[in-house]
Amino acid sequence: MFAFIISRLLQALPVMLVVSFISFAMFAYVGDPVAIMLGQDFTEEQRQALIRQLGLDQPFFVQFGTFLGNAVQGNFGISYRLSRPVAELIVERAPATLELAFTAAFLALAVGVPMGVYTGLYRNSWLSKFFLTFSLIGVSLPTFLIGILLILVFAVWLGWLPSFGRGEVVNIAGWTSGFFTWGGLKALVLPAVTLGLFQLTLIMRLVRAEMLEVLRTDYIKFARARGLPNRAVHFGHALKNTLVPVITIAGLQLGAIIAFAIVTETVFQWPGMGLLFIQSVGAADIPVMAAYLMLIALVFVVINLVVDLLYYAVDPRLRIGKSGGH
Amino acid sequence: MNSLLEVRNLRVEFPTRRGTLVALDDVSFAIEPGEVLGVVGESGAGKSMTGAAIIGLLEPPGRIAGGQILLEGRRIDNLPYEEMRRIRGRHIGAIFQDPLTTLNPLYTIGRQLVETITTHLPLNPAQARERAIEWLELVGIPAARDRIDAYPHQFSGGMRQRVVIALALCAEPKLIVADEPTTALDVSIQAQVIALLKRLAREKGTAMMLVTHDMGVIAETADRVAVMYAGRVAEIGPVREVVKHAKHPYSSGLMASIPPLDRRVDKLAAIDGSMPRLSAIPQGCAYNPRCPQVMERCRQQRPDLLPAGETRAACWLYAHD
């Protein structure tokens, strides 16, 4: 098991190298950082000094090496726009995005899986048909539209929930959390629903399709023939066999939620990494964009590792070495 | 005295968009306690369908449209799902064809045995586990105590079918519906599994409905045999009689198509034509287009099971009117 984790981490290294190379190339070739940082009024000496200071007079691979060395230490340079260290900005914004993403993912799983099981078991009930129609809406409506509609209904018309921001947050050892105040929780509802709705319908449809598949198998028929109660057949035997694909998709979708919360964060002015990223794009703030790119790559690598480990937990056929077979 | 199982005029229909298909029509037979009834016939003759109807697990939209199924004199074909569930496993066990797909791959065989035992018998999990180990020993799993926590994929096909047999028998049902229990196994393993089934059924006094298209298995194992054709029983009687002196032309054709072992044959005997599709069962006797002894009456009227020597055959040859 330990060897497996190590080997997977080693496999992730090339991925991270390529991504950091792209990030670095962005630095080197998108715009002229010197011109951006100096502004309009400068002397040639100041320009040369800045070039030396940024190491831009060094050969390409030396620059890349320096960039990598800094990145490993969590040093992604200074934001052009805000003139603050990029790492600091990201650490500051990360809690907002992570809380939003995990709430959305939790919502998608906690509602999507039961709905998928239900629609798989009772294919012809009117409630299943309603869920399926509803899921079509969730799959086909774009996120920004859902967000705006929710704001219109729940913030403007009904006035129940705030339309933007995080509400009150509590600072726990540098981690700002909206989970512990009423205002923070209220502010979380609309963005989390907006972000999670697509994932919810996706997971529901996936679980439904897998359930229909599994319910046709011989081992489900045999479980019924053994006289097991429906609950054991459906949730013990059938649901567990649908989990491998569901874990795969849910994992990738969690990555997607974290990485692409951009639209939702923009609609709700949610002070997270996505909003930081979109503002940085507007200002050609390349250090922030590069750091964000690498961070998201890292998130995907970690999630994939966790997904692989979960496979092992779910499916005994993947565990090697513990066999006692003939 | 009631038979253990009695099937009376069973009719199973599949409603489809293009009309209703009759999968089983007027199927009647009985199984006595401890008796092994072999059920043979071509693919699609309704053998497995009969088994599925008895355990109450017809694939929808299939449904019992007529007749009765009685277990020890009590009707079980019209029970609510929950009551029928309590009968499955406890009173009627089932064994399926392919042991590679019958066991849930994600659970240990021990867990699957224990859940079956605790569902039906008043044992706590520790007692159920001991019982499970005893059953694994009974079905001939070596080192059962060590293997009980193994997963299905750690066993060979033959071993898995032994586990399936243990699962079907572990709540000690009085009847086992075994649907082609050896078809998916290696020939060398088939004999072992059949011998095991036969031995356990005899020791436990369990009756068995053995569905197969392997006449060798039937001849060796069954007490009586029912020959099915196009969803109907063509002939039913003691196995020796049906194998040696089949009365129904279809049964004799079937028996004649078993290649002899004692002499060389160049060409295998076969029955001309093929079984009709369910949507095109001919009027009268379903076998009449293929029957070498067909008479005018066979094309008009459907024969019931008529006494024919020691067996009963659904054939006008045995009509005495």
Boltz contact constraints between the chains, C-beta under 6 A:
constraints:
  - contact:
      token1: [A, 218]
      token2: [B, 96]
      max_distance: 6.0
  - contact:
      token1: [A, 218]
      token2: [B, 101]
      max_distance: 6.0
  - contact:
      token1: [A, 218]
      token2: [B, 102]
      max_distance: 6.0
  - contact:
      token1: [A, 219]
      token2: [B, 102]
      max_distance: 6.0
  - contact:
      token1: [A, 219]
      token2: [B, 103]
      max_distance: 6.0
  - contact:
      token1: [A, 219]
      token2: [B, 104]
      max_distance: 6.0
  - contact:
      token1: [A, 222]
      token2: [B, 96]
      max_distance: 6.0
  - contact:
      token1: [A, 222]
      token2: [B, 102]
      max_distance: 6.0
  - contact:
      token1: [A, 224]
      token2: [B, 57]
      max_distance: 6.0
  - contact:
      token1: [A, 225]
      token2: [B, 55]
      max_distance: 6.0
  - contact:
      token1: [A, 225]
      token2: [B, 88]
      max_distance: 6.0
  - contact:
      token1: [A, 225]
      token2: [B, 94]
      max_distance: 6.0
  - contact:
      token1: [A, 226]
      token2: [B, 89]
      max_distance: 6.0
  - contact:
      token1: [A, 226]
      token2: [B, 116]
      max_distance: 6.0
  - contact:
      token1: [A, 227]
      token2: [B, 85]
      max_distance: 6.0
  - contact:
      token1: [A, 227]
      token2: [B, 88]
      max_distance: 6.0
  - contact:
      token1: [A, 227]
      token2: [B, 89]
      max_distance: 6.0
  - contact:
      token1: [A, 227]
      token2: [B, 90]
      max_distance: 6.0
  - contact:
      token1: [A, 227]
      token2: [B, 119]
      max_distance: 6.0
  - contact:
      token1: [A, 228]
      token2: [B, 119]
      max_distance: 6.0
  - contact:
      token1: [A, 237]
      token2: [B, 104]
      max_distance: 6.0
  - contact:
      token1: [A, 240]
      token2: [B, 106]
      max_distance: 6.0
  - contact:
      token1: [A, 316]
      token2: [B, 151]
      max_distance: 6.0
  - contact:
      token1: [A, 317]
      token2: [B, 153]
      max_distance: 6.0
  - contact:
      token1: [A, 323]
      token2: [B, 154]
      max_distance: 6.0
  - contact:
      token1: [A, 324]
      token2: [B, 150]
      max_distance: 6.0
  - contact:
      token1: [A, 324]
      token2: [B, 154]
      max_distance: 6.0
  - contact:
      token1: [A, 325]
      token2: [B, 154]
      max_distance: 6.0
  - contact:
      token1: [A, 326]
      token2: [B, 156]
      max_distance: 6.0
